[in-house]
Amino acid sequence: MTVYPLFRNAAFEPEAISTMTWAHAEVCRTLGLDERDHPDIDRVARTVIEFAQRGARDQNRLRDCVLRALRD
């Protein structure tokens, strides 16, 4: 499942969308999520968007913030 359409509809520059897409994929991979885990994948996407809106633009920082938030 591609999340690009979710990010495209938000007010982000193309570079930020690329970073967010990478972070989302990395978080899903780390958590072992796949297409069958729609609610969890959507939660990851919402969390990525939340941290990106707060200004996280570095892909590794964004990934780490999302993983910490989801594990707490």
Secondary structure, DSSP 8 states (H G I E B T S, - for coil): ---HHHHHTSS--HHHHHHHHHHHHHHHHHHT--TT-HHHHHHHHHHHHHHHHTT--SHHHHHHHHHHHHH-
